[in-house]
Amino acid sequence: MRPDLRTEPDGATVRRRLARAFSPKLNRGQLLAGLLCAVLGFALVVQFRQTQDSSLENLRETDLVRILDDVSQRTSRLQDESDELRSTRDQLLTSSNQEQVARKAAQERVDVLGILAGTAPATGPGIQLVITDPDGELGAVTLLDAVQELRDAGAEAMQVGDVRVVASTSFVNDSGGVRVDGTLLRSPYVFQVIGDPKTLSPALGIPGGVLATVNQSQSGSATVTEMDQVVVDALRRVEQPQYARPAETPSATASP
Amino acid sequence: MIAVLGLGVGIVLGLLLQPTVPPELQPYLPIAVVAALDAVFGGLRAVLDGIFDDRVFVVSFLSNVVVAALIVYLGDQLGVGSQLSTGVVVVLGIRIFSNAAAIRRHIFRA
């Protein structure tokens, strides 16, 4: 126990001392030391077992507080993370909703513009106008007049024969008929027009109008039939503009 | 001899009885065990030095255990229990090492 500064004993001395210490002598001191060693061995084993199945119940108060603190910090961190992820998810949902709305609006624009540009088939109430011109005395001018009258009366989509009539449609006289946008049509010329029938048919029938002009000619005749369901299914091929490019405008979300 | 026997008997008893440590003793038992180990190594060294004394051994053993437990208890009350028990373990560890070194010199002459 105490610092030992004496000279080292030789081996024989050490062995003799060991032998003396290990020789069983039953005196009070030896017994007491044995008892204490027994207590030590007992405590050692107990502590070993205790440590091996150590769980929360063996920890001291400060450690428990620290663990509790760790756990609650972890909980709040996970809670934060969960909140963040939840808000991200909400954002994504909202934006996908917005995207859906935008897509729907764009689709509607595409449909409307497709009808206007003649790239989409259209159906609805309207009229059928049939102009017969067996002798070819009416010509392109009459057809163009008819188209203009129909447009003035609010026609939304129309086709003549199997050619869709749009803003740029041309009517050219040709032998035996009229060339509409390059397609030769012959009498009778059948117009399918979508619009308000109650507006379209009187517009054609006004004095000096198309019907009057045609019916005044020698061989031509024109008839108008109001219909609940007119199908305009002739399509026009869209050509990419060579020079014009869409300009940046806030509302330019869709292009046909 | 009897001490070695006692150690064996204690270990066997601990294995057979499988007691659980009462909660109020749990912080002190490990420190007490280390302190007792220190006392045992000191006693072994005293045996080899030829100055072993039963009375000294018993008193040092008990006082080591009590003082170690007391220090840990005091540390717990002061709120520095874990640091203080670390300190106690370090000090006792150093003592055990130096005692073991002395024993080694006696037995192996090195």
Interface residues (C-beta under 8 A of the other chain):
Chain A: M1 R2 D4 R6 E8 P9 G11 T13 V14 R17 L18 A21 F22 S23 P24 K25 L26 N27 R28 G29 Q30 L31 L32 A33 G34 L35 L36 C37 A38 V39 L40 G41 F42 A43 L44 V45 V46 Q47 R49 Q50 T51 E57 N58 R60 E61 T62 D63
Chain B: M1 I2 A3 V4 L5 G6 L7 G8 V9 G10 I11 L13 G14 L15 Q18 P19 T20 V21 P23 Q26 P27 L29 P30 A32 V33 A36 L37 V40 G42 G43 R45 A46 V47 L48 D49 G50 I51 F52 D53 D54 R55 V56 F57 V58 S60 F61 L62 D76 G79 G81 S82 A102 R105 H106 I107 R109
